[in-house]
């Protein structure tokens, strides 16, 4: 009798395990590797090449699932994310799971990650998902900007500043003299744009995280701010109000890799009060040269 009971328990366990493995959200789970923070990741492609290091920038698309229900997607909305991986000293409890995934991936890899839901995420679950304990991510790593590349890009940016300052001063003089009147596109908001290179093919839409270099100048050509001398581009979410409206609007005129000059009226710039640091006076028209990377 005891042997029969043990056999039934064994068959029940095998049946349960087999059933779990057949479920889409558990596929390849038994082959997964634990990440540095204990999450499970299965690398479908495991391509040769160096793994991503902290400090490097990755371009990823991510689909997020609760079991087999898609709850968020960058792939289907055609919005890829650019994320700079933090260094270990900067990692906190809520550092995104891509930090764990990317360090077990190389450029071109695809992976599945199972990430336990913390107390905050559990409290925010819609009623139909109450009882779920983890999120499943389907991740594609499209591009890696290595530390070596970022260092060289920084040097190149700093070296480009004198030329960029000269060019925006010439642009300002040509605008003031009317030489650009028939070349500028004026949007309904009053923004004036001269596209140098449209870029492409990826569109720049609201919600996308973008990186851009810029040079800002007054209408007399004097530079008041730029990213080149800092050696690194600014990173921002398009349409999230992180930048002045005119800059945000100009970016959306372009595609990835695009370049343009934007003449920004006060209403789309720093308005009646000027910039908080006082560098830009009230009611001042300003000019930006923008490169979206």
Secondary structure, DSSP 8 states (H G I E B T S, - for coil): -HHHHHHHHHHHHHHHHHHHHHSGGGTTGGG-EE-TTS-EEEESS--SS----TT-EEEEEEEEEETTEEEEESTTTT--EEEE---GGG--TTS-THHHHHTT--TT-EEEEEEE--HHHHHT--GGGTT--EEEEEEEEEEEE-HHHHHHHHHHHHHHHHHHHHHHHHHHHHHHHTTTTTT-EE-TTS-EEEEEE---SSB--TT-EEEEEEEEEETTS-EEEESGGGTS-EEEETTSSSS-HHHHHHHHHSBTT-EEEEEE-GGGTTTTT--TTSSS-TT--EEEEEEE-
